[in-house]
Amino acid sequence: MKTKILIAMVLALMLLSFSAAASMLIPASDKAKENAKAPEHSPVISVTDSGEWELERVDFIHYAKPSSAAKPPKTDTCYKLMGVTWPSLPVSYAVNPSNPDGLTEEFVTSTFAASAETWDAATSAELFNDAYTVDYTAQYGVQNYENAVAFGAYPDSNVIAVTSVWYTRRGKQIVEFDMLFNTGFSWGDASVDPSLMDFQNIAVHELGHSVGLADLYTASCTAVTMYGYSGEGETSKRSLEQPDVTGLQKMYGA
Ligand SMILES: [Zn+2]
């Protein structure tokens, strides 16, 4: 069996001088914790007041863990809204194709665009801008109103990817997302080489965070795209399940 991995998502909110942060960690290779409804599964939010603007940041971090048998979505309740949405659409983004795995710019950008289109096609709204920017200077984690997608090293080798979302604390309006794909993993097309972490598989999941969906960790929701764990060779998250679509449409329309 392939090693199961959690996908990470960081949610951050920022408007002038406010800031809050939270993170959730799930240890790898810890069977006992696999099904635990651990508090670390939930976003932790911290807020700091320092003026008229408020910043909130929530981090969802996913770790590697043992695999378990996937089950079909038990009910249509297998989705969780973060409570924040984009006030204006479509969402544009910049992709930094630099990576240590030899993936071409064409592969990275076209795969990511296809991942965005997967969500876009599930709602009547024009969710993501079909036109994206290729920016070799785009960085993860910089709050600059540019939605950046990049590969990079993450301190914890068990973390597959992290998505950060900044939003206005008061209005719950998303103002930016950044996404990091941990170079501690070997990325590529797992349908060709199952030993790889599938870029499209993880991108679709992370993009769910970028529009306002949170992770699911319950055993009955293991088959949905927003389920919080993944691993090498997994490609099932490339396509959305009905609960993922239901959650999206709750926010942006059917
Ligand atoms: Zn996630």
Boltz pocket constraint, residues with backbone or C-beta under 6 A from the ligand:
constraints:
  - pocket:
      binder: B
      contacts: [[A, 7], [A, 8], [A, 9], [A, 60], [A, 62], [A, 205], [A, 206], [A, 209], [A, 214], [A, 215], [A, 226], [A, 227], [A, 228]]
      max_distance: 6.0
